[in-house]
Amino acid sequence: MQRPLDNQHIIDIKPLPSPRTIKSKLPITDQAAALVVETRDAIRHILHGQDRERLLVIVGPCSIHDPEAAYEYAAKLKPVADVLRDRLLIVMRTYFEKPRTTVGWKGLINDPHLDGTCDIATGMELARTILLKINQSGMPCATELLDPISPQYVADLISWTAIGARTTESQTHREIASGVSMPVGFKNGTEGSLQVAINAMTSARAPHHFVGINTEGQTSIIKTAGNPDRHIVLRGGGGKTNYDAGHVANAEAAVAGEGIARPIMIDCSHDNSSKDHRRQGLVARDVLRQFRDGRQSIMGLMLESNLNPGKQTWQQGKALAHGVSITDACLGWDETEALLTELADMIVTKPA
């Protein structure tokens, strides 16, 4: 008897509810939709130079594993965002998918119960529930698009998205970025290469055809028009930083041909902070000094922050401390609030 040719290493295949099914169960509200539209437009105004006074700040947990902690964080962030909105456009990190260098917890969508059961159907619904509630509270959301199927389930609730350092070089993710409806930031590569992010920006502005799914969950040919709202994210790499004035100037020159007024965001975490969450403030202050001194190509920065500082190790069955990251170490809330206020105070009005 001939050996089977397919699925030799597959244990099980389960159908996932369609995007339409989950969206019908958890429909976007008029209030949330209006916030997403308003925030996407505000980011575009910063990106393309119509708003030169403000910086975009993407701030929040490295990853969300506890919905209640996420809601608590959003409730703390909202009044700060309101007070500082004339100088900072603050959007909350709501990251549900985590790329792993080898293995580990892959995020709330993949493993919502944190027990290795990988109940993705529940995870997708839970992610949409969290996004709905946070948007309804008046706090816009940002994420990283990792799985090519996920956007059909949650993208209508996202105001800004990243393509991460491990996937910026991926053709699939460049194609996805060419079709999504929000601004996209491409991180430089894990070893620090800026060119992969520049290539991604170039690719994503062009039309593409690729295989994806439609709202019914059917495998489909997706045709995109290209995304005009792209930028790069400097996050350091290979154990080195790239947030200083020299690297920012080089990045500015490298993307000058894209015709985007403010194409550079700085990730204050990862290699730019030498993977020490306590150094994020030092990086952010340096970035603000550059902006204040006239480096208008800087559009904003990213901060990894949670209710409580540091990180904890996730293990199946182990009790977790409230509001502490289980992926990258984060700033605590008190330091975050003080830092955001300090950064806003550093911004001075510039002539048009």
Secondary structure, DSSP 8 states (H G I E B T S, - for coil): -----S-TT---------HHHHHHHS---HHHHHHHHHHHHHHHHHHTTS--S-EEEEEE-SS---HHHHHHHHHHHHHHHHHTTTTEEEEEE-------SSSS---TTT-TTSSS---HHHHHHHHHHHHHHHHHTT--EEEE--SSSTHHHHGGG-SEEEE-TTTTT-HHHHHHHTT-SS-EEEE--TT--SHHHHHHHHHHTS--EEEEE-TT--EEEEE----S-EEEEE--BTTB---SHHHHHHHHHHTGGG--SS-EEEE-SGGGGTT-GGGHHHHHHHHHHHHHTT-TTEEEEEEEB-SSSBB----TT----TT-BSSS-BB-HHHHHHHHHHHHHH------
